[in-house]
Amino acid sequence: LKPNAEQQFLYGNHVLKSGLGRITEGTPQYQGVIVYSMNDLPLGFGVAAKSALDCRMADPMTIVMFHQADIGEYLRNEDNLT
């Protein structure tokens, strides 16, 4: 992810094409993916909403990855843990 999209992802939002830094070539639609920052820090995981080929032609405001979990989830749900 690009630096400006990292915070949005860590707050539980889906990833837009405008926040996508790189995508593995040949990624199919609905494939499980691991999300990294541009500094190769793993941030979480999700599901590809578009294939890598479709991402190239997509509008910048198109959702390209559905959020599943991230490293900020523990802090957001800390009060609900036992």
Secondary structure, 3 states (H helix, E strand, C coil): CCHHHHHHHHCCCCEEHHHCCCCCCCCCCCCEEEEECCCCCEEEEEEECCCHHHHHHCCCCCEEEEEEEECCHHHHCHHHCC
